[in-house]
Amino acid sequence: WVDRQNELGEPISAQQICTYAEGLLRANPARKTDFGGALSFSTSWADKLCSRKGYKSRRPTTGKPGNEKDKERARCFAMQFRSIDTHKVRPELVWNMDQTSLQLLPWG
């Protein structure tokens, strides 16, 4: 279930994982005896499960709508990206100026 939720891009919490695991155990009570009877699931257990599977914990976004400047920047970026494709600009000519610093070299 955890893998499937991850594939779907669905965010899940450690508590949701525990609840699901407890539901599986309730649906098949005979499995309790495989583990010595009493069995409980803590959020620490769920965190360790996710760690073993290589999943990362992230805080969910606040769900606040973006401001108008952000929306305009996103629209402009999309238009520029389409322009690169439309004009068949070669990948080696595209530079990310936000993260790549330039060093001016003397010519001569």
C-alpha positions as CSV (number, residue, x, y, z in Angstrom):
1,W,0.0,0.0,0.0
2,V,2.8,2.4,0.8
3,D,4.5,1.7,-2.5
4,R,1.3,2.2,-4.4
5,Q,0.6,5.5,-2.7
6,N,4.1,6.6,-3.5
7,E,3.7,5.6,-7.2
8,L,0.5,7.6,-7.3
9,G,2.3,10.6,-5.7
10,E,-0.1,10.6,-2.8
11,P,1.2,12.1,0.4
12,I,0.8,9.8,3.5
13,S,1.7,10.3,7.1
14,A,3.3,7.9,9.5
15,Q,0.0,7.7,11.4
16,Q,-1.8,6.7,8.2
17,I,0.7,3.9,7.7
18,C,0.1,2.7,11.2
19,T,-3.7,2.8,10.8
20,Y,-3.4,0.8,7.5
21,A,-1.1,-1.8,9.1
22,E,-3.5,-2.2,12.1
23,G,-6.4,-2.7,9.7
24,L,-4.5,-5.4,7.9
25,L,-3.9,-7.1,11.2
26,R,-7.6,-6.8,12.2
27,A,-8.6,-8.3,8.8
28,N,-6.4,-11.3,9.4
29,P,-6.1,-11.9,13.2
30,A,-4.4,-15.2,12.7
31,R,-1.3,-13.3,11.7
32,K,-0.9,-12.0,15.3
33,T,0.3,-15.4,16.4
34,D,3.1,-15.2,13.9
35,F,4.5,-12.3,15.9
36,G,3.9,-13.6,19.4
37,G,0.4,-12.3,20.0
38,A,0.4,-8.6,21.0
39,L,1.5,-6.3,18.1
40,S,1.2,-2.6,17.8
41,F,2.4,-0.1,15.3
42,S,4.0,3.2,16.3
43,T,4.8,6.2,14.2
44,S,8.5,5.4,14.9
45,W,7.9,2.0,13.3
46,A,6.3,3.7,10.3
47,D,9.2,6.1,10.0
48,K,11.7,3.3,10.1
49,L,9.7,1.4,7.4
50,C,9.8,4.4,5.1
51,S,13.5,4.9,5.8
52,R,14.3,1.3,4.8
53,K,12.3,1.8,1.6
54,G,14.2,5.0,0.9
55,Y,11.2,7.3,1.2
56,K,11.8,10.8,2.4
57,S,9.7,12.8,4.8
58,R,8.6,16.2,3.7
59,R,6.3,18.7,5.2
60,P,3.1,19.2,3.1
61,T,2.6,22.6,1.5
62,T,0.3,25.0,3.2
63,G,-2.1,25.0,0.3
64,K,-2.0,28.8,0.2
65,P,-2.7,30.2,-3.2
66,G,0.3,31.8,-4.9
67,N,0.4,35.5,-5.3
68,E,0.0,37.2,-8.6
69,K,3.7,37.7,-9.1
70,D,4.4,34.0,-8.7
71,K,1.6,33.2,-11.2
72,E,3.0,35.6,-13.7
73,R,6.6,34.3,-13.3
74,A,5.3,30.7,-13.9
75,R,3.4,31.8,-17.0
76,C,6.5,33.6,-18.4
77,F,8.8,30.6,-17.6
78,A,6.4,28.3,-19.5
79,M,6.3,30.7,-22.5
80,Q,10.1,30.9,-22.5
81,F,10.4,27.1,-22.3
82,R,8.0,26.7,-25.2
83,S,10.0,29.3,-27.2
84,I,13.2,27.2,-26.8
85,D,11.3,24.2,-28.2
86,T,9.6,26.2,-31.0
87,H,12.9,27.7,-32.2
88,K,14.8,24.4,-31.9
89,V,17.5,25.9,-29.7
90,R,20.3,23.4,-29.2
91,P,20.6,22.2,-25.5
92,E,24.2,23.4,-25.3
93,L,23.0,26.9,-25.9
94,V,20.6,26.9,-23.0
95,W,22.1,28.3,-19.7
96,N,20.6,28.4,-16.3
97,M,21.7,31.8,-15.2
98,D,20.0,31.5,-11.8
99,Q,22.5,28.9,-10.6
100,T,25.5,29.1,-12.8
101,S,27.9,31.9,-12.1
102,L,29.9,33.4,-14.9
103,Q,33.5,34.5,-14.7
104,L,34.7,37.2,-17.1
105,L,38.0,36.3,-18.6
106,P,40.4,38.8,-20.2
107,W,40.6,38.6,-23.9
108,G,43.9,39.1,-25.5
